[in-house]
Amino acid sequence: DEAGGDEKLVCVPVDSTFPYYTKVDGKEDLPEIVFEQIEHFFTHYKDLEKKKWVRIGTWGDREEARRITMEAIERYEAEKAKGEEPMNHDVPGRED
């Protein structure tokens, strides 16, 4: 989007929470309509906000999601170790 790229991760709940996804182990286990619905949402969710836009990228796999998650945790820990408040900087409209 206009503020720069950011990844979105698709996750499914554990079996005990919602057994519908019991056999979902990767993106190949989900029907194509799920991806079409997600893409449609992210293509249009900023339509009413002026000067905002979205570009849909590609779908990664489970390993890419793990890598992205681990990199985010590492960035958080690095900021925390430097004494910075992780996740609170550069958030428009946020006053802490």
A tleap script that builds the chain and sets N, CA, C and O, in Angstrom:
source leaprc.protein.ff14SB
mol = sequence {
  NASP GLU ALA GLY GLY ASP GLU LYS LEU VAL
  CYS VAL PRO VAL ASP SER THR PHE PRO TYR
  TYR THR LYS VAL ASP GLY LYS GLU ASP LEU
  PRO GLU ILE VAL PHE GLU GLN ILE GLU HIE
  PHE PHE THR HIE TYR LYS ASP LEU GLU LYS
  LYS LYS TRP VAL ARG ILE GLY THR TRP GLY
  ASP ARG GLU GLU ALA ARG ARG ILE THR MET
  GLU ALA ILE GLU ARG TYR GLU ALA GLU LYS
  ALA LYS GLY GLU GLU PRO MET ASN HIE ASP
  VAL PRO GLY ARG GLU CASP
}
set mol.1.N position { 0.828 -1.190 0.000 }
set mol.1.CA position { 0.000 0.000 0.000 }
set mol.1.C position { 0.865 1.243 0.000 }
set mol.1.O position { 2.089 1.147 -0.097 }
set mol.2.N position { 0.253 2.396 0.106 }
set mol.2.CA position { 0.982 3.653 -0.035 }
set mol.2.C position { 2.041 3.859 1.034 }
set mol.2.O position { 2.956 4.656 0.830 }
set mol.3.N position { 1.952 3.173 2.162 }
set mol.3.CA position { 2.926 3.328 3.237 }
set mol.3.C position { 4.087 2.346 3.097 }
set mol.3.O position { 5.003 2.357 3.919 }
set mol.4.N position { 4.062 1.522 2.097 }
set mol.4.CA position { 5.114 0.535 1.898 }
set mol.4.C position { 4.580 -0.874 2.072 }
set mol.4.O position { 3.483 -1.083 2.589 }
set mol.5.N position { 5.367 -1.821 1.637 }
set mol.5.CA position { 4.934 -3.207 1.692 }
set mol.5.C position { 4.855 -3.759 3.102 }
set mol.5.O position { 5.659 -3.414 3.969 }
set mol.6.N position { 3.904 -4.596 3.309 }
set mol.6.CA position { 3.813 -5.334 4.564 }
set mol.6.C position { 3.126 -6.662 4.282 }
set mol.6.O position { 2.163 -6.746 3.520 }
set mol.7.N position { 3.647 -7.678 4.913 }
set mol.7.CA position { 3.130 -9.015 4.668 }
set mol.7.C position { 1.863 -9.265 5.468 }
set mol.7.O position { 1.666 -8.706 6.547 }
set mol.8.N position { 1.029 -10.097 4.930 }
set mol.8.CA position { -0.168 -10.581 5.623 }
set mol.8.C position { -0.016 -12.094 5.730 }
set mol.8.O position { 0.351 -12.753 4.757 }
set mol.9.N position { -0.293 -12.639 6.894 }
set mol.9.CA position { -0.186 -14.078 7.098 }
set mol.9.C position { -1.569 -14.674 7.286 }
set mol.9.O position { -2.384 -14.149 8.044 }
set mol.10.N position { -1.828 -15.770 6.596 }
set mol.10.CA position { -3.084 -16.494 6.761 }
set mol.10.C position { -2.821 -17.615 7.758 }
set mol.10.O position { -1.935 -18.445 7.557 }
set mol.11.N position { -3.593 -17.630 8.822 }
set mol.11.CA position { -3.435 -18.648 9.866 }
set mol.11.C position { -4.767 -19.351 10.079 }
set mol.11.O position { -5.831 -18.796 9.804 }
set mol.12.N position { -4.693 -20.562 10.565 }
set mol.12.CA position { -5.911 -21.298 10.906 }
set mol.12.C position { -5.847 -21.667 12.382 }
set mol.12.O position { -4.761 -21.884 12.920 }
set mol.13.N position { -7.004 -21.739 13.043 }
set mol.13.CA position { -7.010 -22.065 14.473 }
set mol.13.C position { -6.679 -23.537 14.722 }
set mol.13.O position { -6.769 -24.373 13.823 }
set mol.14.N position { -6.298 -23.825 15.951 }
set mol.14.CA position { -6.018 -25.216 16.322 }
set mol.14.C position { -7.303 -26.028 16.289 }
set mol.14.O position { -8.400 -25.483 16.404 }
set mol.15.N position { -7.156 -27.317 16.132 }
set mol.15.CA position { -8.307 -28.217 16.002 }
set mol.15.C position { -9.322 -28.064 17.124 }
set mol.15.O position { -10.528 -28.058 16.876 }
set mol.16.N position { -8.845 -27.940 18.354 }
set mol.16.CA position { -9.768 -27.885 19.492 }
set mol.16.C position { -10.624 -26.626 19.482 }
set mol.16.O position { -11.690 -26.593 20.096 }
set mol.17.N position { -10.163 -25.598 18.792 }
set mol.17.CA position { -10.919 -24.351 18.720 }
set mol.17.C position { -11.974 -24.399 17.624 }
set mol.17.O position { -13.119 -23.993 17.821 }
set mol.18.N position { -11.563 -24.903 16.470 }
set mol.18.CA position { -12.459 -24.932 15.317 }
set mol.18.C position { -12.043 -26.082 14.408 }
set mol.18.O position { -11.157 -25.900 13.573 }
set mol.19.N position { -12.647 -27.251 14.542 }
set mol.19.CA position { -12.187 -28.446 13.834 }
set mol.19.C position { -12.331 -28.417 12.311 }
set mol.19.O position { -11.855 -29.332 11.639 }
set mol.20.N position { -12.967 -27.402 11.757 }
set mol.20.CA position { -13.124 -27.303 10.305 }
set mol.20.C position { -11.772 -27.357 9.589 }
set mol.20.O position { -11.674 -27.886 8.482 }
set mol.21.N position { -10.750 -26.818 10.213 }
set mol.21.CA position { -9.434 -26.732 9.577 }
set mol.21.C position { -8.484 -27.861 9.986 }
set mol.21.O position { -7.274 -27.739 9.796 }
set mol.22.N position { -9.003 -28.943 10.536 }
set mol.22.CA position { -8.177 -30.047 11.027 }
set mol.22.C position { -7.173 -30.546 9.993 }
set mol.22.O position { -6.029 -30.843 10.338 }
set mol.23.N position { -7.580 -30.641 8.750 }
set mol.23.CA position { -6.708 -31.213 7.717 }
set mol.23.C position { -5.932 -30.161 6.926 }
set mol.23.O position { -5.328 -30.479 5.901 }
set mol.24.N position { -5.944 -28.927 7.388 }
set mol.24.CA position { -5.208 -27.868 6.696 }
set mol.24.C position { -3.799 -27.791 7.271 }
set mol.24.O position { -3.601 -27.447 8.436 }
set mol.25.N position { -2.831 -28.118 6.429 }
set mol.25.CA position { -1.437 -28.084 6.847 }
set mol.25.C position { -0.635 -27.069 6.033 }
set mol.25.O position { 0.485 -26.716 6.403 }
set mol.26.N position { -1.201 -26.611 4.945 }
set mol.26.CA position { -0.532 -25.642 4.090 }
set mol.26.C position { -1.539 -25.025 3.146 }
set mol.26.O position { -2.702 -25.428 3.112 }
set mol.27.N position { -1.092 -24.042 2.377 }
set mol.27.CA position { -2.022 -23.324 1.497 }
set mol.27.C position { -2.660 -24.232 0.456 }
set mol.27.O position { -3.771 -23.970 -0.006 }
set mol.28.N position { -1.963 -25.293 0.088 }
set mol.28.CA position { -2.509 -26.219 -0.909 }
set mol.28.C position { -3.732 -26.976 -0.391 }
set mol.28.O position { -4.457 -27.592 -1.173 }
set mol.29.N position { -3.962 -26.931 0.911 }
set mol.29.CA position { -5.115 -27.615 1.504 }
set mol.29.C position { -6.370 -26.743 1.557 }
set mol.29.O position { -7.432 -27.206 1.972 }
set mol.30.N position { -6.250 -25.500 1.142 }
set mol.30.CA position { -7.397 -24.585 1.146 }
set mol.30.C position { -7.952 -24.441 -0.268 }
set mol.30.O position { -7.188 -24.471 -1.232 }
set mol.31.N position { -9.265 -24.284 -0.407 }
set mol.31.CA position { -9.834 -24.092 -1.744 }
set mol.31.C position { -9.453 -22.724 -2.315 }
set mol.31.O position { -9.244 -21.767 -1.570 }
set mol.32.N position { -9.368 -22.648 -3.610 }
set mol.32.CA position { -8.981 -21.407 -4.298 }
set mol.32.C position { -9.884 -20.236 -3.923 }
set mol.32.O position { -9.418 -19.098 -3.873 }
set mol.33.N position { -11.158 -20.489 -3.661 }
set mol.33.CA position { -12.088 -19.409 -3.327 }
set mol.33.C position { -11.640 -18.652 -2.079 }
set mol.33.O position { -11.895 -17.453 -1.967 }
set mol.34.N position { -10.989 -19.317 -1.155 }
set mol.34.CA position { -10.493 -18.651 0.055 }
set mol.34.C position { -9.495 -17.566 -0.329 }
set mol.34.O position { -9.558 -16.452 0.189 }
set mol.35.N position { -8.580 -17.885 -1.229 }
set mol.35.CA position { -7.581 -16.911 -1.665 }
set mol.35.C position { -8.217 -15.785 -2.470 }
set mol.35.O position { -7.815 -14.628 -2.349 }
set mol.36.N position { -9.200 -16.118 -3.282 }
set mol.36.CA position { -9.910 -15.092 -4.051 }
set mol.36.C position { -10.637 -14.126 -3.120 }
set mol.36.O position { -10.630 -12.918 -3.354 }
set mol.37.N position { -11.259 -14.645 -2.072 }
set mol.37.CA position { -11.966 -13.783 -1.117 }
set mol.37.C position { -10.990 -12.886 -0.363 }
set mol.37.O position { -11.260 -11.701 -0.169 }
set mol.38.N position { -9.872 -13.435 0.056 }
set mol.38.CA position { -8.869 -12.641 0.774 }
set mol.38.C position { -8.311 -11.558 -0.139 }
set mol.38.O position { -8.187 -10.405 0.274 }
set mol.39.N position { -7.974 -11.913 -1.368 }
set mol.39.CA position { -7.455 -10.922 -2.313 }
set mol.39.C position { -8.487 -9.835 -2.586 }
set mol.39.O position { -8.138 -8.657 -2.671 }
set mol.40.N position { -9.736 -10.213 -2.722 }
set mol.40.CA position { -10.787 -9.226 -2.957 }
set mol.40.C position { -10.865 -8.252 -1.786 }
set mol.40.O position { -10.948 -7.041 -1.988 }
set mol.41.N position { -10.837 -8.774 -0.571 }
set mol.41.CA position { -10.887 -7.901 0.599 }
set mol.41.C position { -9.729 -6.911 0.582 }
set mol.41.O position { -9.944 -5.705 0.709 }
set mol.42.N position { -8.506 -7.406 0.427 }
set mol.42.CA position { -7.355 -6.511 0.488 }
set mol.42.C position { -7.256 -5.597 -0.728 }
set mol.42.O position { -6.619 -4.546 -0.647 }
set mol.43.N position { -7.859 -5.960 -1.836 }
set mol.43.CA position { -7.885 -5.083 -3.003 }
set mol.43.C position { -8.815 -3.895 -2.771 }
set mol.43.O position { -8.568 -2.807 -3.291 }
set mol.44.N position { -9.874 -4.091 -1.998 }
set mol.44.CA position { -10.908 -3.060 -1.877 }
set mol.44.C position { -11.057 -2.413 -0.503 }
set mol.44.O position { -11.834 -1.468 -0.370 }
set mol.45.N position { -10.352 -2.877 0.515 }
set mol.45.CA position { -10.632 -2.358 1.851 }
set mol.45.C position { -10.246 -0.897 2.048 }
set mol.45.O position { -10.662 -0.288 3.034 }
set mol.46.N position { -9.478 -0.326 1.156 }
set mol.46.CA position { -9.124 1.091 1.265 }
set mol.46.C position { -9.794 1.942 0.191 }
set mol.46.O position { -9.425 3.102 0.009 }
set mol.47.N position { -10.761 1.392 -0.513 }
set mol.47.CA position { -11.399 2.107 -1.619 }
set mol.47.C position { -11.953 3.471 -1.223 }
set mol.47.O position { -11.905 4.397 -2.033 }
set mol.48.N position { -12.465 3.626 -0.037 }
set mol.48.CA position { -13.086 4.889 0.369 }
set mol.48.C position { -12.105 5.869 1.003 }
set mol.48.O position { -12.490 6.981 1.364 }
set mol.49.N position { -10.858 5.474 1.139 }
set mol.49.CA position { -9.844 6.364 1.701 }
set mol.49.C position { -9.084 7.022 0.552 }
set mol.49.O position { -8.455 6.347 -0.262 }
set mol.50.N position { -9.155 8.347 0.501 }
set mol.50.CA position { -8.513 9.081 -0.589 }
set mol.50.C position { -6.998 8.906 -0.549 }
set mol.50.O position { -6.388 8.849 0.519 }
set mol.51.N position { -6.421 8.823 -1.719 }
set mol.51.CA position { -4.978 8.723 -1.920 }
set mol.51.C position { -4.364 7.475 -1.298 }
set mol.51.O position { -3.162 7.435 -1.035 }
set mol.52.N position { -5.179 6.469 -1.067 }
set mol.52.CA position { -4.642 5.209 -0.559 }
set mol.52.C position { -4.883 4.131 -1.599 }
set mol.52.O position { -5.904 4.126 -2.287 }
set mol.53.N position { -3.941 3.231 -1.702 }
set mol.53.CA position { -4.045 2.179 -2.692 }
set mol.53.C position { -3.405 0.906 -2.151 }
set mol.53.O position { -2.681 0.926 -1.156 }
set mol.54.N position { -3.683 -0.168 -2.812 }
set mol.54.CA position { -3.165 -1.474 -2.404 }
set mol.54.C position { -2.694 -2.221 -3.639 }
set mol.54.O position { -3.337 -2.178 -4.687 }
set mol.55.N position { -1.575 -2.901 -3.508 }
set mol.55.CA position { -1.104 -3.792 -4.563 }
set mol.55.C position { -0.961 -5.180 -3.947 }
set mol.55.O position { -0.281 -5.351 -2.935 }
set mol.56.N position { -1.590 -6.145 -4.549 }
set mol.56.CA position { -1.530 -7.520 -4.062 }
set mol.56.C position { -0.301 -8.200 -4.657 }
set mol.56.O position { -0.072 -8.143 -5.865 }
set mol.57.N position { 0.477 -8.834 -3.807 }
set mol.57.CA position { 1.670 -9.548 -4.256 }
set mol.57.C position { 1.378 -11.016 -4.498 }
set mol.57.O position { 0.325 -11.371 -5.027 }
set mol.58.N position { 2.296 -11.849 -4.115 }
set mol.58.CA position { 2.155 -13.285 -4.340 }
set mol.58.C position { 1.876 -14.014 -3.029 }
set mol.58.O position { 2.066 -13.467 -1.944 }
set mol.59.N position { 1.432 -15.230 -3.150 }
set mol.59.CA position { 1.177 -16.077 -1.984 }
set mol.59.C position { 2.432 -16.889 -1.696 }
set mol.59.O position { 2.937 -17.602 -2.563 }
set mol.60.N position { 2.926 -16.773 -0.476 }
set mol.60.CA position { 4.066 -17.585 -0.066 }
set mol.60.C position { 3.586 -18.893 0.538 }
set mol.60.O position { 2.390 -19.183 0.569 }
set mol.61.N position { 4.539 -19.670 1.013 }
set mol.61.CA position { 4.177 -20.944 1.625 }
set mol.61.C position { 4.395 -20.905 3.139 }
set mol.61.O position { 4.727 -19.865 3.708 }
set mol.62.N position { 4.206 -22.038 3.762 }
set mol.62.CA position { 4.319 -22.151 5.213 }
set mol.62.C position { 5.707 -21.731 5.712 }
set mol.62.O position { 5.823 -21.043 6.725 }
set mol.63.N position { 6.747 -22.145 5.003 }
set mol.63.CA position { 8.111 -21.798 5.417 }
set mol.63.C position { 8.361 -20.297 5.312 }
set mol.63.O position { 9.048 -19.723 6.157 }
set mol.64.N position { 7.817 -19.667 4.294 }
set mol.64.CA position { 7.978 -18.214 4.172 }
set mol.64.C position { 7.258 -17.501 5.311 }
set mol.64.O position { 7.758 -16.507 5.838 }
set mol.65.N position { 6.094 -18.000 5.690 }
set mol.65.CA position { 5.363 -17.416 6.821 }
set mol.65.C position { 6.167 -17.548 8.105 }
set mol.65.O position { 6.221 -16.615 8.907 }
set mol.66.N position { 6.784 -18.688 8.299 }
set mol.66.CA position { 7.635 -18.875 9.491 }
set mol.66.C position { 8.812 -17.906 9.473 }
set mol.66.O position { 9.147 -17.306 10.494 }
set mol.67.N position { 9.438 -17.757 8.303 }
set mol.67.CA position { 10.578 -16.845 8.188 }
set mol.67.C position { 10.157 -15.415 8.506 }
set mol.67.O position { 10.841 -14.719 9.256 }
set mol.68.N position { 9.042 -14.978 7.944 }
set mol.68.CA position { 8.538 -13.623 8.182 }
set mol.68.C position { 8.239 -13.422 9.665 }
set mol.68.O position { 8.553 -12.375 10.231 }
set mol.69.N position { 7.635 -14.421 10.284 }
set mol.69.CA position { 7.306 -14.332 11.707 }
set mol.69.C position { 8.575 -14.242 12.547 }
set mol.69.O position { 8.658 -13.412 13.452 }
set mol.70.N position { 9.550 -15.077 12.260 }
set mol.70.CA position { 10.798 -15.064 13.029 }
set mol.70.C position { 11.553 -13.744 12.844 }
set mol.70.O position { 12.126 -13.223 13.801 }
set mol.71.N position { 11.559 -13.205 11.632 }
set mol.71.CA position { 12.215 -11.915 11.397 }
set mol.71.C position { 11.528 -10.810 12.191 }
set mol.71.O position { 12.195 -9.926 12.727 }
set mol.72.N position { 10.208 -10.852 12.268 }
set mol.72.CA position { 9.471 -9.847 13.042 }
set mol.72.C position { 9.801 -9.964 14.527 }
set mol.72.O position { 9.973 -8.951 15.204 }
set mol.73.N position { 9.889 -11.179 15.031 }
set mol.73.CA position { 10.246 -11.384 16.438 }
set mol.73.C position { 11.654 -10.866 16.703 }
set mol.73.O position { 11.896 -10.220 17.722 }
set mol.74.N position { 12.577 -11.144 15.797 }
set mol.74.CA position { 13.954 -10.668 15.948 }
set mol.74.C position { 14.021 -9.146 15.936 }
set mol.74.O position { 14.755 -8.561 16.733 }
set mol.75.N position { 13.265 -8.486 15.044 }
set mol.75.CA position { 13.239 -7.015 15.021 }
set mol.75.C position { 12.683 -6.468 16.328 }
set mol.75.O position { 13.209 -5.499 16.875 }
set mol.76.N position { 11.626 -7.086 16.822 }
set mol.76.CA position { 11.018 -6.674 18.087 }
set mol.76.C position { 12.033 -6.790 19.218 }
set mol.76.O position { 12.211 -5.849 19.992 }
set mol.77.N position { 12.696 -7.934 19.318 }
set mol.77.CA position { 13.672 -8.156 20.385 }
set mol.77.C position { 14.839 -7.178 20.275 }
set mol.77.O position { 15.329 -6.692 21.295 }
set mol.78.N position { 15.292 -6.881 19.055 }
set mol.78.CA position { 16.396 -5.941 18.865 }
set mol.78.C position { 16.003 -4.540 19.320 }
set mol.78.O position { 16.793 -3.867 19.981 }
set mol.79.N position { 14.803 -4.091 18.981 }
set mol.79.CA position { 14.340 -2.775 19.417 }
set mol.79.C position { 14.179 -2.733 20.929 }
set mol.79.O position { 14.538 -1.748 21.573 }
set mol.80.N position { 13.652 -3.782 21.477 }
set mol.80.CA position { 13.457 -3.866 22.922 }
set mol.80.C position { 14.806 -3.814 23.642 }
set mol.80.O position { 14.931 -3.146 24.669 }
set mol.81.N position { 15.814 -4.511 23.115 }
set mol.81.CA position { 17.146 -4.534 23.721 }
set mol.81.C position { 17.808 -3.160 23.675 }
set mol.81.O position { 18.607 -2.830 24.551 }
set mol.82.N position { 17.480 -2.356 22.660 }
set mol.82.CA position { 18.041 -1.004 22.547 }
set mol.82.C position { 17.298 -0.010 23.427 }
set mol.82.O position { 17.660 1.165 23.484 }
set mol.83.N position { 16.268 -0.474 24.106 }
set mol.83.CA position { 15.495 0.412 24.966 }
set mol.83.C position { 14.392 1.148 24.239 }
set mol.83.O position { 13.738 2.014 24.821 }
set mol.84.N position { 14.173 0.821 22.982 }
set mol.84.CA position { 13.094 1.458 22.229 }
set mol.84.C position { 11.787 0.746 22.534 }
set mol.84.O position { 11.778 -0.415 22.944 }
set mol.85.N position { 10.693 1.448 22.329 }
set mol.85.CA position { 9.384 0.826 22.507 }
set mol.85.C position { 9.010 0.149 21.202 }
set mol.85.O position { 8.612 0.818 20.248 }
set mol.86.N position { 9.131 -1.162 21.150 }
set mol.86.CA position { 8.793 -1.867 19.908 }
set mol.86.C position { 7.340 -1.651 19.511 }
set mol.86.O position { 6.449 -1.587 20.359 }
set mol.87.N position { 7.123 -1.542 18.221 }
set mol.87.CA position { 5.784 -1.477 17.633 }
set mol.87.C position { 5.063 -0.151 17.850 }
set mol.87.O position { 3.963 0.017 17.324 }
set mol.88.N position { 5.610 0.775 18.579 }
set mol.88.CA position { 4.881 2.008 18.867 }
set mol.88.C position { 5.344 3.198 18.035 }
set mol.88.O position { 4.710 4.252 18.081 }
set mol.89.N position { 6.400 3.065 17.296 }
set mol.89.CA position { 6.888 4.214 16.539 }
set mol.89.C position { 6.284 4.247 15.139 }
set mol.89.O position { 5.925 3.216 14.570 }
set mol.90.N position { 6.186 5.425 14.617 }
set mol.90.CA position { 5.676 5.648 13.261 }
set mol.90.C position { 4.263 5.121 13.036 }
set mol.90.O position { 3.939 4.675 11.935 }
set mol.91.N position { 3.429 5.167 14.053 }
set mol.91.CA position { 2.040 4.756 13.898 }
set mol.91.C position { 1.199 6.021 13.824 }
set mol.91.O position { 1.033 6.705 14.834 }
set mol.92.N position { 0.658 6.350 12.638 }
set mol.92.CA position { -0.112 7.581 12.487 }
set mol.92.C position { -1.290 7.637 13.458 }
set mol.92.O position { -2.029 6.665 13.616 }
set mol.93.N position { -1.449 8.781 14.099 }
set mol.93.CA position { -2.584 8.987 14.986 }
set mol.93.C position { -2.415 8.387 16.363 }
set mol.93.O position { -3.296 8.526 17.212 }
set mol.94.N position { -1.306 7.726 16.598 }
set mol.94.CA position { -1.095 7.100 17.903 }
set mol.94.C position { -0.373 8.072 18.817 }
set mol.94.O position { 0.653 8.647 18.456 }
set mol.95.N position { -0.920 8.240 19.989 }
set mol.95.CA position { -0.302 9.116 20.980 }
set mol.95.C position { -0.042 8.316 22.240 }
set mol.95.O position { -0.982 7.901 22.917 }
set mol.96.N position { 1.230 8.094 22.564 }
set mol.96.CA position { 1.595 7.352 23.775 }
set mol.96.C position { 2.279 8.259 24.763 }
set mol.96.O position { 2.661 7.816 25.846 }
savepdb mol mol.pdb
quit
